[in-house]
Amino acid sequence: MQADDKEMMDGLKAGHEWAFRQLLDRYEVRMFQLAYRMLGCRADAEDAAQEIFLEVYRSIARFQGRAAFSTWLYRVAVNVCLEFRRRRRRNEVPLSGLENALSDGRDVDPEESAMVGELQQEVHKAILSLPEPHRQVVVLHELQGLTYAEIAKALNCPVGTVKSRLFHAFRKLRESLQGYMAEGRVS
């Protein structure tokens, strides 16, 4: 039986191993996906995801329950990813291990598959080229499915700022991808 977030947090604060296992079971995939979208490299995302859970373990006593646990967790995750990027001091993030999001098990025409892969790479590069605040809101909203309010809490900013950042991010993404789309590579 799965405990709710409050029971899990109480268990973590008490040092129960079952609570940490449930934390991993519930959030491991989401934290890896978030780290991958923010860092752009599978190996870095794996390392950052581990750091996220270590940081949760180290700072669990500071969680006061004023916000939902998931909101606090996303804030921790974003901070870990930002720190990870600062430590790595990379100007460009390599594209490795890009999954084929459109693969649903059906037979795919190799040309169509190549075009889809190319489009994914272009979108991925465009997201990585966004300024950090814009990339954060795109990843959290579009790829992690958080609401504006959840993002605002996770990033400690007003909801209006989240909406503004998303607006500007999408405008920049359209501009970045305009040349690609104009070349007729995508039907």
Helices and strands as residue ranges (DSSP letters): H 5-13, H 17-39, H 42-59, G 60-62, H 69-88, H 110-129, H 132-138, I 139-143, H 148-155, H 159-182
